Amino acid sequence: MQSAKPTAQRRMMFQAPAHVRHKLMAAPLSRDLRKSRKTKTLPLRNGDTVRVMRGDHKGFEGKINRVDLGKYRIYLEGLSREKVDGTTIPVHVHPSKVMITHLNLDDKWRKKILDRKKGAVEKAEELPQKPKRKRAGVVEVGKEAVEEKPAVAEEKAEAKTKEKKPRKRRKVIRKPLEKPVEKREVAAAEEKPKGKRRKTKPDATKKTGGGQ
């Protein structure tokens, strides 16, 4: 099972069983081997000749003399370095940094795997392939694709537009906009006649203030 969490991915990789580790130790084949064997990648084994494609030892080519499934590393013949005290130790390489240039076919099971893969690819090539979608303005003549003249393409485009029926548009009845409430109240107030206000005199009989 695959997981998106990096911690889970590392746990699955370092706790994987041997048959899964063997598949993770795969490397790509060279162009010549791809054409002859009809496959792109294969798990690395002792005796395979590989070329280092990246890193400090780029361009080095040699045979594999050890495959470490525990650490996911390989060791090549002649690839070593000197320590400070003068002793030499082998240098390990990750399988993703190498390319297989020669296969070791001493194992009969490996031959069967290659034959099975090659047969599956050849069967797939024999099956009839689905026709590709044609692009606008391109006509297939045999195996070659020839671009149509712009005039021919324009005529076809015009014919397609003529075939399409025009859409019926719905009639939209628009009502006159009503005046807002505030404006109507102001207009009504302006229309009313302005009358003269009566001046009321104070009543003399009424007395204000204290007693007799």
N, C-alpha and C positions, 0 to 999 in steps of 0.2 A: 504493500500500500504506500502511496505517495503522500507526502505532507508538505504544507507550505511553511511550516516553522523550521528555521535553521537548526534549532536544537534537536528536533525530532529527526531531521535528515541526517545529522551527524551520528545520532544514536543508532539509526537504522544501518548506516554504512559500517560502523565499527562493531556492530553486533550481528552482522549478516553471516549466514552460513557459507560453507565453502563453495557450493555450486553457484551462489549469487556473486561471491567475490570473484570467481573465475570469469564471469561475464563482465564485471566491472573492469577487469584487466585487459580489455580489448583495445586495439589500435587500428588506424586506417591502413589500407594497402596502397602500394604505389600504383601509378597509372597502368603500367604493363600488367601487373597482377590483377587489377580490376577487369581489364579486357579479357584476360585469359580465364580467370576464375569466376567472373560474373558476380562478384560480391565486393562490398566496400570495406567491411571491418571484420576482424577475427581476434579471438583471445590470444594473448602472447604465450609462447611455450619455450622451453629450453631448446636451443639449436636454431631458433629463428634469427635471421640477420635483419637488423634494424638500423635506421639512420636517425640521429637526434636532430629535430627540426627547430627547437627553441632552447633558450637558456645559455649558460656559460659554455657548454660543450656542443654548441650548434655545429652541424656538419660532421660530427664523429659517427663512424659506421663500424659496427662490430656484431659479434654473435652474443646471444643471451646465454649466460652460464648459470643464472639463478633467478627465480621468480619468487618474490616474497609476498604471499597473499595476506599475511597479517598486517603489513604496513603499506600495501598497495604500491610496491616499488619493484624495479628490475635492476639487475647488475649485468654489465657488459664486459666482455673480455678486453683487456688493455685499457679500460677506463678507470684510473685511480688517481690519487693525489698524495702528496707528502705531508706528514705532520711536522710539528715543530722539532720533535726529537729525531726526525729523519726516517721514521718508519712510513711505509706506504699502506694506504687503506683503499678499498674499492669505493667507488662513487655510485650512489643509487640514483635512478632516474624514474620519474613518473611516466606511466604508459601513455598519457595524453600528449607527451612531448616527442614521441617517436613515430616513425612510419616504417611499416614492414616492407623490406625490399626482396627478401627471399624466405620461403616457407620451408619448415622442416616437416616432411611428409612420411616420417618413419612410422607414425601411429596410423593404423588402418581405420580407426574410428574417425580420425580427422579427415581422411580421404572421403569417407562416407558423408560426412557433414558438408564438405565442399561440393560433392556430386549432387547432393540433395538440393543445395542452394542454387546450383547452376541449372538443374532441371526445372526448378520452380520459376526461375527468371525466363528461361527459354519458352516455357508454356505460356507465360504471361505475354511474351512478345508475339506469339503465334495467334493469340485471340484477337478477334476483330475489334479495333478501337473505335470509340464513339467519335462521330464527326465533330470537329470544332465549330464553334459559333462563328458565323461570318461577320466581319466588321463592315461597317458602312463605307461604301466607296471602294471595296476590294472584291475582285472576282478571281476564283481559283481556276487556273488553266493547267490541268495535269497536276503536278506536284508543286508548281510555282504559283505564287500569289501575285497578280498584276493589279495595279491600281487603275480604277476607272477614270475616264476623263471627267473633269468637273462639270461639263455640260450634261453628260449622261446622268451623273449623280443628282444634278439639279432637277432634271426632268422626272426622275423617280420620286424625288421629294415632293414635287408639285402634284404628281399623280396621287400620292398618299394623302395630301391635304385635301384634294378634291373628293376623294372617297369618303372622308370623314364628314358626317352630317353636322350642320351648325347647331349649337345648343339653343334651346328655347329659353329666352330670358323672361323671368317673372316681372309682371308690372308692379311697381312699388308706388302706392298712393301715399303721398305726403300731406299730412294735415298742417294747416297754418299754425304757426307757433303762437301760443297764448301769452299775453302779457304777464309778467310776474306779479305776485300779490302786492308787493310794495308799490310798484308803479301804478297799479289800478287804484289803490287807496289814495295816492297823491293826486291822481287825475280826478277822482270823485270829490276830493276836498276842494280842488280848484273850481269845479263847476258850481258849488253851492254859493248863493248870493250872500254877500257879507252885509248883515243888518247892523243898525246903530244900537249900541248897548245903552240901556237906561241907567241914569245915575240915581241911586237910591239915597234919600236924605235920612239922617238919623232921627229916630222918634223922640220928640221933645218930652212927651208924657213920662217916658221911662227915665228914671233917675238912677244914676250910678253912684255908688259910694255909700257913706254911713247913714245913721238915723236922724231923728228930729233934733 
